[in-house]
Amino acid sequence: MKLNAQLKWTDGLQFVTRAGNGPAVVIDSNEGGSGTSPMELLLIGVAGCSAIDVIMILQKKRLDVTAFQVNISGERAEEYPRPYTDIQIEFVISGRGIRPRAVEQAIELSETKYCGAIASLKTRVQTAYRIVVEPVPESEG
């Protein structure tokens, strides 16, 4: 399954991106502050991916979840490219008859089998690029 996204520069270090037909998202540097940074989005992606898995699994187990929240934090290396070296995920759940073991199993399944974001962080991903230089029309430059 191939996913596509497009990112357009707006100003400074701010970009607007859209994946497929989804909503637009503003990305900016930490200094710019007008949007979420790429590394923050990566962390949010891990939290969202795992949250969807866990809720789906708990629903299949017919657990009565009334509230669910994921708190996530990531520690980054000091040296560039400053990858995440440690990610801590806290699952806060409310409901009737919630069995901690069932939640633990759902989290384990997400981490080891279903969450593509976590799997992507744990694997070596091939990247490739191509450059397209478009000339500026004479009237603009």
Secondary structure, 3 states (H helix, E strand, C coil): CCCCEEEEEEECCEEEEEECCCCCEEECCCCCCCCECHHHHHHHHHHHHHHHHHHHHHHHCCCEEEEEEEEEEEEECCCCCCCEEEEEEEEEEEEECCCHHHHHHHHHHHHHHHCHHHHHHHCCCCCCCCCCCCCCCCCCC
